[in-house]
Amino acid sequence: MNNMKKICYACIASALLAFGMQAQAGLITIDGASDVGNIYTINYSLDVTGGTLTGLTEFTLKEFEPEQVVFEIYAKNTSTTGLDPIRFTSFAFDASPAVTSVSLKTTGDVFDGVTLKADQGNPTNAPLSLDICVFAGSSCASGSVGLLEGQDDTLKLAIGGDFSNGLVLSDFLARFTGELGSHKVPPANGGTPVPEPGVLGLLGLGLAGLGLAARRRHKRIG
């Protein structure tokens, strides 16, 4: 019986581990070429006076080399305030290990610029002072061009560096401007893991196994 309980506890521990690894928002971990084709979605949300600003960036890993990683990025302004304009103007994130270069292999119709923090001149005053910033308009600070509510865009981003041990993207942040002011919008759940259906199923099986073991033990004692 103790062995059964240990097995069930192991099931739950494994499910929790998978839960944390697969559903972590605001963090993208690339181990190597085996991750090519994986899709990572970052959702952004911020309640402000007058409405809620929401958007998403979906990163698809297209190429992985020890010196360069290429993502196809789909971005969308999912806000539904009905106000005009509400623009999704830029998004940024940190990268580890240190990035030596960034470029757009393919520009979007709206997002057509990218900058590395080292190239920003005075990053402490930048609206998004993170390692990499993808923007619409003339710079990360520009607020006159961006995705309006319901609009989307797709681009390809190349990141250069020494990625022989993998790459981690973190601290995602989006910038919105318009009728509700200018705001930095964080990931929707602040990096807290969100259960996925498959993980919840594993947890349910583990808990059911524990319940069955407890009932059998109770019958024998009685």
Phi and psi in degrees as GROMACS dihedral restraints (atoms count N, CA, C in turn):
[ dihedral_restraints ]
;  ai    aj    ak    al  type     phi  dphi    fc
    3     4     5     6     1   -60.9    20    10
    4     5     6     7     1   -37.4    20    10
    6     7     8     9     1   -62.8    20    10
    7     8     9    10     1   -40.0    20    10
    9    10    11    12     1   -62.9    20    10
   10    11    12    13     1   -43.1    20    10
   12    13    14    15     1   -64.6    20    10
   13    14    15    16     1   -38.4    20    10
   15    16    17    18     1   -64.1    20    10
   16    17    18    19     1   -39.9    20    10
   18    19    20    21     1   -62.8    20    10
   19    20    21    22     1   -43.8    20    10
   21    22    23    24     1   -64.3    20    10
   22    23    24    25     1   -42.6    20    10
   24    25    26    27     1   -61.8    20    10
   25    26    27    28     1   -37.4    20    10
   27    28    29    30     1   -63.8    20    10
   28    29    30    31     1   -38.2    20    10
   30    31    32    33     1   -60.4    20    10
   31    32    33    34     1   -45.5    20    10
   33    34    35    36     1   -65.1    20    10
   34    35    36    37     1   -42.8    20    10
   36    37    38    39     1   -62.1    20    10
   37    38    39    40     1   -42.0    20    10
   39    40    41    42     1   -64.5    20    10
   40    41    42    43     1   -40.8    20    10
   42    43    44    45     1   -64.8    20    10
   43    44    45    46     1   -41.8    20    10
   45    46    47    48     1   -63.9    20    10
   46    47    48    49     1   -38.7    20    10
   48    49    50    51     1   -64.0    20    10
   49    50    51    52     1   -45.4    20    10
   51    52    53    54     1   -62.9    20    10
   52    53    54    55     1   -39.5    20    10
   54    55    56    57     1   -57.9    20    10
   55    56    57    58     1   -46.7    20    10
   57    58    59    60     1   -67.4    20    10
   58    59    60    61     1   -35.9    20    10
   60    61    62    63     1   -77.1    20    10
   61    62    63    64     1   -36.9    20    10
   63    64    65    66     1   -89.1    20    10
   64    65    66    67     1   -24.2    20    10
   66    67    68    69     1  -119.2    20    10
   67    68    69    70     1    20.3    20    10
   69    70    71    72     1   -74.0    20    10
   70    71    72    73     1   117.5    20    10
   72    73    74    75     1   -86.8    20    10
   73    74    75    76     1   149.2    20    10
   75    76    77    78     1    76.5    20    10
   76    77    78    79     1    14.7    20    10
   78    79    80    81     1  -148.0    20    10
   79    80    81    82     1   128.2    20    10
   81    82    83    84     1  -122.9    20    10
   82    83    84    85     1   121.4    20    10
   84    85    86    87     1  -115.0    20    10
   85    86    87    88     1   120.2    20    10
   87    88    89    90     1  -110.5    20    10
   88    89    90    91     1   119.4    20    10
   90    91    92    93     1   -89.4    20    10
   91    92    93    94     1   -33.3    20    10
   93    94    95    96     1   172.0    20    10
   94    95    96    97     1  -162.8    20    10
   96    97    98    99     1   -62.0    20    10
   97    98    99   100     1   -22.9    20    10
   99   100   101   102     1   -65.3    20    10
  100   101   102   103     1   -15.9    20    10
  102   103   104   105     1   -89.0    20    10
  103   104   105   106     1    -4.8    20    10
  105   106   107   108     1   -56.8    20    10
  106   107   108   109     1   131.9    20    10
  108   109   110   111     1   100.1    20    10
  109   110   111   112     1   -17.4    20    10
  111   112   113   114     1   -67.6    20    10
  112   113   114   115     1   146.3    20    10
  114   115   116   117     1  -117.4    20    10
  115   116   117   118     1   132.6    20    10
  117   118   119   120     1  -126.3    20    10
  118   119   120   121     1   122.3    20    10
  120   121   122   123     1  -109.9    20    10
  121   122   123   124     1   128.3    20    10
  123   124   125   126     1  -111.3    20    10
  124   125   126   127     1   119.1    20    10
  126   127   128   129     1  -101.0    20    10
  127   128   129   130     1   139.3    20    10
  129   130   131   132     1  -115.7    20    10
  130   131   132   133     1   144.1    20    10
  132   133   134   135     1  -158.4    20    10
  133   134   135   136     1   137.5    20    10
  135   136   137   138     1  -150.5    20    10
  136   137   138   139     1   124.1    20    10
  138   139   140   141     1   -81.8    20    10
  139   140   141   142     1   125.1    20    10
  141   142   143   144     1  -128.8    20    10
  142   143   144   145     1   167.3    20    10
  144   145   146   147     1   -61.4    20    10
  145   146   147   148     1   117.6    20    10
  147   148   149   150     1   106.5    20    10
  148   149   150   151     1    -9.7    20    10
  150   151   152   153     1   160.9    20    10
  151   152   153   154     1  -170.0    20    10
  153   154   155   156     1  -122.3    20    10
  154   155   156   157     1   129.2    20    10
  156   157   158   159     1   -93.8    20    10
  157   158   159   160     1   125.2    20    10
  159   160   161   162     1  -137.3    20    10
  160   161   162   163     1   151.3    20    10
  162   163   164   165     1  -166.2    20    10
  163   164   165   166     1   177.9    20    10
  165   166   167   168     1  -150.0    20    10
  166   167   168   169     1   153.9    20    10
  168   169   170   171     1  -130.3    20    10
  169   170   171   172     1   127.7    20    10
  171   172   173   174     1  -113.5    20    10
  172   173   174   175     1   114.6    20    10
  174   175   176   177     1   -98.4    20    10
  175   176   177   178     1   120.0    20    10
  177   178   179   180     1  -109.7    20    10
  178   179   180   181     1   120.6    20    10
  180   181   182   183     1   -73.9    20    10
  181   182   183   184     1   115.0    20    10
  183   184   185   186     1   -99.7    20    10
  184   185   186   187     1   -35.1    20    10
  186   187   188   189     1  -144.1    20    10
  187   188   189   190     1   142.8    20    10
  189   190   191   192     1  -136.3    20    10
  190   191   192   193     1   119.1    20    10
  192   193   194   195     1  -129.5    20    10
  193   194   195   196     1   155.5    20    10
  195   196   197   198     1   -57.2    20    10
  196   197   198   199     1   -23.5    20    10
  198   199   200   201     1  -106.2    20    10
  199   200   201   202     1   -10.0    20    10
  201   202   203   204     1  -156.1    20    10
  202   203   204   205     1   139.2    20    10
  204   205   206   207     1  -123.3    20    10
  205   206   207   208     1   135.9    20    10
  207   208   209   210     1  -120.7    20    10
  208   209   210   211     1   128.3    20    10
  210   211   212   213     1  -115.3    20    10
  211   212   213   214     1   142.0    20    10
  213   214   215   216     1   -94.1    20    10
  214   215   216   217     1   128.1    20    10
  216   217   218   219     1  -118.8    20    10
  217   218   219   220     1   123.2    20    10
  219   220   221   222     1  -103.3    20    10
  220   221   222   223     1   124.4    20    10
  222   223   224   225     1  -121.0    20    10
  223   224   225   226     1   143.4    20    10
  225   226   227   228     1  -146.5    20    10
  226   227   228   229     1   140.1    20    10
  228   229   230   231     1   -90.4    20    10
  229   230   231   232     1   105.1    20    10
  231   232   233   234     1   -96.5    20    10
  232   233   234   235     1     9.4    20    10
  234   235   236   237     1   -60.8    20    10
  235   236   237   238     1   146.9    20    10
  237   238   239   240     1  -133.4    20    10
  238   239   240   241     1    41.5    20    10
  240   241   242   243     1   -74.6    20    10
  241   242   243   244     1   -26.8    20    10
  243   244   245   246     1    81.9    20    10
  244   245   246   247     1     1.8    20    10
  246   247   248   249     1   -87.3    20    10
  247   248   249   250     1   153.1    20    10
  249   250   251   252     1  -132.6    20    10
  250   251   252   253     1   122.1    20    10
  252   253   254   255     1   -98.8    20    10
  253   254   255   256     1   153.1    20    10
  255   256   257   258     1  -125.5    20    10
  256   257   258   259     1   104.3    20    10
  258   259   260   261     1  -106.6    20    10
  259   260   261   262     1   134.4    20    10
  261   262   263   264     1   -93.9    20    10
  262   263   264   265     1   103.6    20    10
  264   265   266   267     1  -101.3    20    10
  265   266   267   268     1   -25.1    20    10
  267   268   269   270     1  -165.0    20    10
  268   269   270   271     1   161.1    20    10
  270   271   272   273     1  -143.5    20    10
  271   272   273   274     1   151.1    20    10
  273   274   275   276     1  -145.8    20    10
  274   275   276   277     1   164.3    20    10
  276   277   278   279     1  -164.5    20    10
  277   278   279   280     1   162.3    20    10
  279   280   281   282     1   -94.2    20    10
  280   281   282   283     1   157.8    20    10
  282   283   284   285     1  -136.7    20    10
  283   284   285   286     1   143.3    20    10
  285   286   287   288     1  -141.1    20    10
  286   287   288   289     1   130.9    20    10
  288   289   290   291     1   -70.7    20    10
  289   290   291   292     1  -179.6    20    10
  291   292   293   294     1   -57.5    20    10
  292   293   294   295     1   136.7    20    10
  294   295   296   297     1   -89.5    20    10
  295   296   297   298     1   136.2    20    10
  297   298   299   300     1  -101.8    20    10
  298   299   300   301     1   -20.7    20    10
  300   301   302   303     1  -158.1    20    10
  301   302   303   304     1   152.0    20    10
  303   304   305   306     1  -139.7    20    10
  304   305   306   307     1   146.7    20    10
  306   307   308   309     1  -158.6    20    10
  307   308   309   310     1   159.5    20    10
  309   310   311   312     1   -98.6    20    10
  310   311   312   313     1   113.4    20    10
  312   313   314   315     1   -71.1    20    10
  313   314   315   316     1   -32.8    20    10
  315   316   317   318     1  -140.1    20    10
  316   317   318   319     1   124.7    20    10
  318   319   320   321     1   -81.0    20    10
  319   320   321   322     1   157.0    20    10
  321   322   323   324     1   -87.4    20    10
  322   323   324   325     1   174.9    20    10
  324   325   326   327     1   -69.9    20    10
  325   326   327   328     1   -27.5    20    10
  327   328   329   330     1  -115.4    20    10
  328   329   330   331     1   -52.7    20    10
  330   331   332   333     1   -80.9    20    10
  331   332   333   334     1   106.1    20    10
  333   334   335   336     1  -129.5    20    10
  334   335   336   337     1    14.2    20    10
  336   337   338   339     1  -139.6    20    10
  337   338   339   340     1   152.4    20    10
  339   340   341   342     1  -147.2    20    10
  340   341   342   343     1   146.2    20    10
  342   343   344   345     1  -141.6    20    10
  343   344   345   346     1   148.4    20    10
  345   346   347   348     1   -96.3    20    10
  346   347   348   349     1   142.6    20    10
  348   349   350   351     1   -51.2    20    10
  349   350   351   352     1   -38.0    20    10
  351   352   353   354     1   -62.5    20    10
  352   353   354   355     1   -22.0    20    10
  354   355   356   357     1   -95.2    20    10
  355   356   357   358     1    -0.2    20    10
  357   358   359   360     1   -81.7    20    10
  358   359   360   361     1    -8.3    20    10
  360   361   362   363     1    83.6    20    10
  361   362   363   364     1   -65.5    20    10
  363   364   365   366     1  -132.4    20    10
  364   365   366   367     1    76.6    20    10
  366   367   368   369     1   -62.5    20    10
  367   368   369   370     1   -24.1    20    10
  369   370   371   372     1   -65.8    20    10
  370   371   372   373     1   -23.5    20    10
  372   373   374   375     1   -99.2    20    10
  373   374   375   376     1    -0.3    20    10
  375   376   377   378     1   -71.6    20    10
  376   377   378   379     1   147.2    20    10
  378   379   380   381     1   -63.9    20    10
  379   380   381   382     1   -26.8    20    10
  381   382   383   384     1  -133.0    20    10
  382   383   384   385     1    84.5    20    10
  384   385   386   387     1   -86.3    20    10
  385   386   387   388     1    65.9    20    10
  387   388   389   390     1  -119.2    20    10
  388   389   390   391     1   173.4    20    10
  390   391   392   393     1   -56.7    20    10
  391   392   393   394     1   -47.2    20    10
  393   394   395   396     1  -127.0    20    10
  394   395   396   397     1   133.5    20    10
  396   397   398   399     1  -129.4    20    10
  397   398   399   400     1   125.6    20    10
  399   400   401   402     1  -104.5    20    10
  400   401   402   403     1   131.4    20    10
  402   403   404   405     1  -140.6    20    10
  403   404   405   406     1   162.7    20    10
  405   406   407   408     1  -107.6    20    10
  406   407   408   409     1   151.6    20    10
  408   409   410   411     1    88.4    20    10
  409   410   411   412     1  -149.6    20    10
  411   412   413   414     1   -90.7    20    10
  412   413   414   415     1   -21.0    20    10
  414   415   416   417     1  -167.8    20    10
  415   416   417   418     1   176.2    20    10
  417   418   419   420     1   -62.2    20    10
  418   419   420   421     1   -26.2    20    10
  420   421   422   423     1   -83.1    20    10
  421   422   423   424     1   -12.5    20    10
  423   424   425   426     1   -72.6    20    10
  424   425   426   427     1   135.8    20    10
  426   427   428   429     1  -121.3    20    10
  427   428   429   430     1     8.2    20    10
  429   430   431   432     1   -91.8    20    10
  430   431   432   433     1   -10.0    20    10
  432   433   434   435     1  -130.6    20    10
  433   434   435   436     1   138.4    20    10
  435   436   437   438     1   174.1    20    10
  436   437   438   439     1  -177.8    20    10
  438   439   440   441     1   -80.3    20    10
  439   440   441   442     1   125.4    20    10
  441   442   443   444     1   -80.2    20    10
  442   443   444   445     1   170.3    20    10
  444   445   446   447     1   -54.0    20    10
  445   446   447   448     1   128.1    20    10
  447   448   449   450     1    87.4    20    10
  448   449   450   451     1   -12.7    20    10
  450   451   452   453     1   -83.8    20    10
  451   452   453   454     1   154.0    20    10
  453   454   455   456     1  -138.3    20    10
  454   455   456   457     1   171.9    20    10
  456   457   458   459     1  -158.4    20    10
  457   458   459   460     1   156.2    20    10
  459   460   461   462     1  -136.1    20    10
  460   461   462   463     1   138.0    20    10
  462   463   464   465     1  -147.0    20    10
  463   464   465   466     1   168.8    20    10
  465   466   467   468     1  -120.9    20    10
  466   467   468   469     1   126.1    20    10
  468   469   470   471     1  -113.6    20    10
  469   470   471   472     1   127.6    20    10
  471   472   473   474     1  -105.9    20    10
  472   473   474   475     1   130.1    20    10
  474   475   476   477     1  -119.2    20    10
  475   476   477   478     1   125.4    20    10
  477   478   479   480     1  -105.8    20    10
  478   479   480   481     1   147.4    20    10
  480   481   482   483     1   164.4    20    10
  481   482   483   484     1  -167.7    20    10
  483   484   485   486     1   -99.8    20    10
  484   485   486   487     1    98.1    20    10
  486   487   488   489     1  -110.2    20    10
  487   488   489   490     1    27.3    20    10
  489   490   491   492     1   -61.3    20    10
  490   491   492   493     1   -23.4    20    10
  492   493   494   495     1  -108.0    20    10
  493   494   495   496     1    16.4    20    10
  495   496   497   498     1   102.8    20    10
  496   497   498   499     1  -178.1    20    10
  498   499   500   501     1  -146.2    20    10
  499   500   501   502     1   137.6    20    10
  501   502   503   504     1  -124.7    20    10
  502   503   504   505     1   127.3    20    10
  504   505   506   507     1  -107.6    20    10
  505   506   507   508     1   135.3    20    10
  507   508   509   510     1  -150.7    20    10
  508   509   510   511     1   178.5    20    10
  510   511   512   513     1    53.2    20    10
  511   512   513   514     1    47.3    20    10
  513   514   515   516     1   -66.0    20    10
  514   515   516   517     1   145.7    20    10
  516   517   518   519     1  -153.9    20    10
  517   518   519   520     1   137.6    20    10
  519   520   521   522     1  -116.1    20    10
  520   521   522   523     1   156.8    20    10
  522   523   524   525     1  -121.5    20    10
  523   524   525   526     1   130.4    20    10
  525   526   527   528     1  -121.3    20    10
  526   527   528   529     1   142.5    20    10
  528   529   530   531     1  -135.0    20    10
  529   530   531   532     1   165.7    20    10
  531   532   533   534     1   135.7    20    10
  532   533   534   535     1  -143.6    20    10
  534   535   536   537     1   -59.5    20    10
  535   536   537   538     1   -28.9    20    10
  537   538   539   540     1   -99.3    20    10
  538   539   540   541     1    12.1    20    10
  540   541   542   543     1    96.8    20    10
  541   542   543   544     1  -168.6    20    10
  543   544   545   546     1  -108.7    20    10
  544   545   546   547     1   127.6    20    10
  546   547   548   549     1  -141.1    20    10
  547   548   549   550     1   144.0    20    10
  549   550   551   552     1   -92.1    20    10
  550   551   552   553     1   123.0    20    10
  552   553   554   555     1  -110.9    20    10
  553   554   555   556     1   119.4    20    10
  555   556   557   558     1   -83.1    20    10
  556   557   558   559     1   171.6    20    10
  558   559   560   561     1   -54.1    20    10
  559   560   561   562     1   147.7    20    10
  561   562   563   564     1   -56.3    20    10
  562   563   564   565     1   -39.4    20    10
  564   565   566   567     1  -114.1    20    10
  565   566   567   568     1    19.5    20    10
  567   568   569   570     1    61.3    20    10
  568   569   570   571     1    24.0    20    10
  570   571   572   573     1    90.3    20    10
  571   572   573   574     1     2.0    20    10
  573   574   575   576     1   -76.4    20    10
  574   575   576   577     1   130.5    20    10
  576   577   578   579     1   -58.5    20    10
  577   578   579   580     1   141.2    20    10
  579   580   581   582     1  -115.8    20    10
  580   581   582   583     1   124.2    20    10
  582   583   584   585     1   -57.9    20    10
  583   584   585   586     1   139.3    20    10
  585   586   587   588     1  -104.1    20    10
  586   587   588   589     1   154.3    20    10
  588   589   590   591     1   -52.7    20    10
  589   590   591   592     1   -43.6    20    10
  591   592   593   594     1   -63.3    20    10
  592   593   594   595     1   -39.3    20    10
  594   595   596   597     1   -68.0    20    10
  595   596   597   598     1   -41.3    20    10
  597   598   599   600     1   -61.7    20    10
  598   599   600   601     1   -35.8    20    10
  600   601   602   603     1   -64.0    20    10
  601   602   603   604     1   -42.6    20    10
  603   604   605   606     1   -62.6    20    10
  604   605   606   607     1   -42.8    20    10
  606   607   608   609     1   -62.2    20    10
  607   608   609   610     1   -40.9    20    10
  609   610   611   612     1   -63.1    20    10
  610   611   612   613     1   -42.1    20    10
  612   613   614   615     1   -63.2    20    10
  613   614   615   616     1   -41.2    20    10
  615   616   617   618     1   -64.2    20    10
  616   617   618   619     1   -43.2    20    10
  618   619   620   621     1   -68.0    20    10
  619   620   621   622     1   -37.5    20    10
  621   622   623   624     1   -63.4    20    10
  622   623   624   625     1   -39.8    20    10
  624   625   626   627     1   -62.9    20    10
  625   626   627   628     1   -40.1    20    10
  627   628   629   630     1   -64.1    20    10
  628   629   630   631     1   -41.0    20    10
  630   631   632   633     1   -64.2    20    10
  631   632   633   634     1   -42.1    20    10
  633   634   635   636     1   -63.3    20    10
  634   635   636   637     1   -43.0    20    10
  636   637   638   639     1   -63.0    20    10
  637   638   639   640     1   -39.9    20    10
  639   640   641   642     1   -66.4    20    10
  640   641   642   643     1   -40.4    20    10
  642   643   644   645     1   -64.7    20    10
  643   644   645   646     1   -41.8    20    10
  645   646   647   648     1   -63.7    20    10
  646   647   648   649     1   -40.1    20    10
  648   649   650   651     1   -66.3    20    10
  649   650   651   652     1   -38.5    20    10
  651   652   653   654     1   -65.2    20    10
  652   653   654   655     1   -40.1    20    10
  654   655   656   657     1   -63.9    20    10
  655   656   657   658     1   -41.2    20    10
  657   658   659   660     1   -67.1    20    10
  658   659   660   661     1   -38.8    20    10
  660   661   662   663     1   -67.1    20    10
  661   662   663   664     1   -40.1    20    10
